[in-house]
């Protein structure tokens, strides 16, 4: 690598490093190039030379080591044998390998494929869905259903299920190659390779293709915040802290026991930006969800001792620059995609062009406050009404996704149904209320697998979702509700303005003593009134203000189809000339315990 490519690499703005570094199949052999500037020597070892460390030494060319190995071919396993800056002898993966051995084995594999996608129509029409439905089903591929063990079988089964359930997108927990199953993919070593646990790279391309042919978008969890400490990986790659920051205060994560990328190095920023673009370009991924953004932008995240920035502040200026450059690069290079931040603080302008430049941000505040509220006994919810209502104060400050993710159903936090108070019936009624409330609240939607069938067990990565629960009426009812909510969300334009303040209007947010809120979702002339009763009491002849007209009940979370007790009435309500909630007209209706009602104006 030289000239302008080298300049971009050093500057931190190269977007296609995978075209320059790694292994490249040529006639009669393979060309290798690796970045290891401080190494004393590098040789390539593998199947082609019986793993002989002396057989194929590479030549140093500037900061790179490169060479051609005659007889090496596709499918051969290999590593780099590196003598480091301090005479360490190490066998390392290729950071740009496209394919690896299935863990716990760890060799890189020489690979290329000629897979041809058939998703042209999808790519032409996809966009960020700011003013369209965006409903995400979050999945861990290894534990969704143990009957399906490879990318293609998973794609066929998942696409059928997601279409049936009405979700618009699937979000896959990280599949960048990772050594330890228990990290769930969040501690990677191979940033350019889909994990071999479920098949070959072209089979993952087929996975994405199948989703697109079924009009399902694919979101990939991606982790530029930290990486695995396994010795064969990126750690002390050339004998020095090459990919990680050299100071433990900036280069080691004490909570996750992993290494943190050195965002001060242009070469590392180029590596990460190239990885993101690789997935978007080569695998047709529709969105990248960037994990643990808060851990990147704050120098004091999860640590007592930390090094301030040059202004004395706690912001990691280099990481912030990287995130801005990352988003600019991805949006410029690939049309129709979006970038999503898992950012858990109040850092400003995460989804603004003048800020970090993401397309969306997970609304962790909404998630925490909402789940906390729902865990209270309904008798005491009136004293915590402010926790429920707080998200409405900032709901349009960013482009938000409302996440009920995997993080909320592990490590003793209980499953969603397990968090709900009350007896067996009340737990299900509360969960149905939570889901109906989420779909009514401004913000795109995300639900982790298993939540839609009200699984009582916490998620466990070694175990399948308990699909047998669908033999039971209450669990099947919750699934029916989620399906109905997705269908309403996709059909009703009034629910689409999740990122535009014109899509919401309060009716009454102050009835805290009865644990009731009511509001309007709207889009042009279409309106849906939402009434949420979070109490265990029935309120007869409840009065709410409403725009003049007639309304049809299109959803009641206490419907028998969803596991409740009400028949499917489709009842019509007509406003009366009676002042309520500052409006000239109003509707009188009965509110049943733990219920959410959608009334559509027609």
KAHU-V331589 format. One record per backbone hydrogen bond with DSSP energy under -1.0 kcal/mol. NH is the residue of the N-H (numbers start at 1). CO is the residue of the C=O. Records with the same first field share a line. If there is no record, write none. Layout:
NH->CO + CO
//
This chain:
5->2
7->3
8->4
9->5
10->6
11->7
12->8
13->8
14->8
19->16
20->17
21->17
22->33
24->31
26->29
29->26
30->69
31->24
32->67
33->22
34->65
36->63
39->36
40->83
41->83
43->81
44->56
45->79
47->77
49->46
51->46
52->49
55->52
58->42
59->66
61->64
64->61
65->34
66->59
67->32
69->30
71->28
72->69
75->110
76->73
78->108
79->45
80->92
81->43
82->90
83->41
84->88
85->238
87->84
90->82
92->80
93->232
97->94
101->107
105->102
108->78
109->99
110->76
123->119
124->120
125->121
126->122
132->129
136->445
137->169
138->447
139->171
143->140
148->145
151->198
154->150
155->151
156->152
157->153
158->154
159->155
160->156
161->157
162->158
163->159
164->160
165->161
166->162
167->162
168->135
169->135
170->217
171->137
172->219
173->139
177->193
183->180
184->181
186->183
189->177
190->177
193->190
195->175
204->200
205->201
206->202
207->203
208->204
209->205
210->206
211->207
212->208
213->209
215->212
216->211
217->168
219->170
220->287
221->172
222->289
227->259
228->188
233->230
237->234
239->236
242->240
245->260
250->247
251->247
252->248
253->258
257->253
259->227
260->251
262->243
263->261
265->262
269->265
270->266
271->267
272->268
273->269
274->270
275->271
276->272
277->273
278->274
279->275
280->276
281->277
282->278
285->279
286->218
287->218
288->338
289->220
290->340
291->222
293->342
296->293
297->293
298->294
299->314
301->298
303->300
309->313
312->309
316->297
317->315
320->316
321->317
322->318
323->319
324->320
325->321
326->322
327->323
328->324
329->325
330->326
331->327
332->328
333->329
334->330
338->286
340->288
341->360
342->290
343->341
352->349
355->352
356->349
357->352
358->350
359->339
360->339
361->399
362->341
363->401
364->362
367->363
368->364
369->365
370->366
371->367
372->368
373->369
374->370
375->371
376->373
380->377
383->380
384->381
387->384
388->384
389->385
390->386
392->389
393->390
397->394
400->398
401->361
402->444
404->446
408->405
409->406
413->410
419->415
427->423
428->424
429->425
430->426
431->427
432->428
433->429
434->430
435->431
436->432
437->433
438->434
439->435
441->437
444->400
445->134
446->402
447->136
448->404
449->138
451->448
454->451
455->450
459->409
463->460
465->143
467->465
469->466
470->467
471->468
472->469
476->472
477->473
478->474
479->475
480->476
481->477
482->478
483->479
484->480
485->481
486->482
487->483
488->484
489->485
490->486
491->487
492->488
495->492
496->493
498->496
503->500
504->501
505->520
507->518
508->518
512->510
515->512
516->511
517->532
518->508
519->530
520->505
521->528
522->503
523->526
526->523
528->521
529->599
530->519
531->597
532->517
533->595
534->515
539->591
542->589
544->587
546->585
551->573
552->600
553->571
554->598
555->598
557->596
559->556
560->566
562->559
563->560
564->559
565->558
566->558
569->567
573->551
575->549
576->586
578->576
580->583
583->580
586->576
587->544
589->542
591->539
594->535
595->533
597->531
598->555
599->529
600->552
601->527
602->550
//
